[in-house]
């Protein structure tokens, strides 16, 4: 691995320039002022950005293997805004990878499309989350969904089923994406200073993904 390479994916080098481009596009989250704290934050930020770039490269390869054609690439400076709930649900690496990488978004969409949601799973979700299916009128009246509510206080299952299935498919697609990424990045080699932020083999590792 040369001094200009951040990682090697299946024998192909990922140049540090791709990591640098992402770092310029995404402002630091940390506002450290002490030199030692700032240096540590920047080390972790570079490791984090490397993971995002590696995820993009792996997604490009996965799309090619599946015959999928992602939309045209955009400049790293045009990284989409990332919603707070997405960071909480996905972790900042995956959330940023999906914002940064057309290939990652294309792959996630395909993985979601592949998920089959059984009817019984949708029905179970409906019956276990009754509070989510109160009618607008029942909500206005302050109906308790778990005590004293009648069938008329709830949106009928047939009306809610499509939205439930879509939500379950989305969640299953995200799990499939996580599983794919965990397997795909096995064997990726990293240059010193570009390892995973949570890699316990370096002393300042952390698990803030």
N, C-alpha and C positions, 0 to 999 in steps of 0.2 A: 504494500500500500504506500503510495507516494504522499508527500506533504500536502498535496493539493486535493486529497481525497478524504471525504468524511466517513464513508462506509463502502462496503462491497456487497452487492446483492447478486447472488448466483454468478459470481465471477465478473460482474460488471460494476465498475466504480461509480460512486455517486460523488460528484465534485463538491468541494466545500462552497463553491460559488452558489449552488442552489440553496444551501443552508443560509448563507449570508443574505441572499435575496429575500428569503422569508423573514429573517430577523429584522431587515430594514422595513418590511411591510407591517409587522406586528409590533406595536410598542410594548416596552417592558411593563409587566404588572407590578413589579417591586419598585419601591421608591427608597432604596437604601442610600444612605449618605456616607456611612463609614467605609473607607476603602476596602477593608477585608470583606465586609458584607456585600458590597457592590460586586466585588470580584467573584464571590461565591454565587450570587444571583445570576451573573452573566454566564458563568460556567454551566449552571443548570438550565438557563434559557437556551444555550447552544445545544445542549443535549436534548432538550425538549424539541427544538426546531428540527434537529436531525431525525427524530422519530417521526415527525410530521412528513418530512421529505421522503423518508423511507416508506412510509405508508402510501404516499402518492405513487412512488415507483412500483411498489408491489401491486397496487390497484391497477395501474396501467397494464402490467403484465397479466393480471387476472382477467381484465377486460379483453385483452388480446386472445387469451386462451379460450374465452367463452364466445368469441366472435362479436363482442360488444364494441360499439364505437362511441366513446365519450364525445361531448361537444368540444368545440375548439378551445384550446387553452387560453387562459387569460393571464395577464401580468400578475405576479405575486402581490403587487401593490393594490390589486383589486379584490383582495381577500374579503369575502362576505362578512358582514357583522355576525357575531356569534351570540346567540341568546343565552342569558344566564342559566335557564333551566336545561339547555342542551349541555352546557358544561357540567352541571350537576349530574345529569343522567348519563352522559357519555364519557366524562373526563375531558380535560382540556386538550389532550393529544388527539383523540378521535374527533372531538368536536371541531378542532381547527383543521384536521385533515379533511373532513367533509366540507368545510367552508373553502379550503384552499384548492382541493383537488377535484376537478370534473370527473376523473376516473373513479375516485372513491365514491362520489355521489351516484354515478352510473351503476357501480357494483352494488351499492346498498339498495338501490331501486330494484335491481334484478333479484337480489336475495329476498327482498320483501315480496316480490311477485311470486317467487317459488314457494312461499310458505302456504301450507294448506291448514286452514283452521276448521276443525271438526264442529259440527252443529252443537254437539254437547258442550264444547268449550265455550261457545258464545252464550248458550243458555245458562251455564254455570256462572259466567261473569255477570249476566243480567240478574240472576237471583241473589248473588253475593253482594252486589253493589246497588241495592235498591235506592239508596239515597241519591244516586246519580241520575235516576230516571223519573223523578217526580215531575208532574206536569207544571207548567208556569202558574196555573191557578193554585195548585197545592203548595207551591213555594210561597206564593203571596199569602196564603192562609196559615203558613207556618206549620204545615202537617209534619208530624213525626213519622218518618218512613218505616220505623221499626216498632211503632206502637200505635194502634188505632187507625192506621191508613187502610183505605179500601183499594180495590183494583182500579177504580176510576181515578185515583190519585196518581197513577203511574202511566208513563208512556207505554203503549202496548209493545210487547216483545217484537212483533213483526215490523213495527216502525223503527225500533232501535237496533235491530239485528245488523243492518248494513254498517252502521257506524261502529258497532262493537267489533264486528269482524275486521274492519279496517284498522282499528286500534290494536287488536291482538296481532294482526299480521305485521303491523309496523314494529311492535315490540319483539316479535319473533325474528323479524328481519335484522333488527339491531343485534340481537343475541347471535345470530348467524354471522353477522359482520365481525363481531368481537372474536368469535371462534375462528373465523377465517384469518383474521389479522394475527392472532396468537400463533397459529400454525405457520402462516406465511413468513413471519419474521424469524423463525427458528433458523439458525445458521447464518444470519446476517452478521458480517464482521464490521466492527466499528473502530475508527481511528481513536487514539487517546484524546480524551476531552469531548468525545461525541457519543459516549455510551448512554444507555437508557438512564433517565434521571433517577429511577428507582433501583438501579443495579446495586446490590449490596456490596459488590466487590470494590467500589470506590467510597472513600470515607464520608463524603457529603451527600450521599444518596438521600432521596426523599420519595414519597409516594403520592405527591400532589399532582395527579395526572389531569 
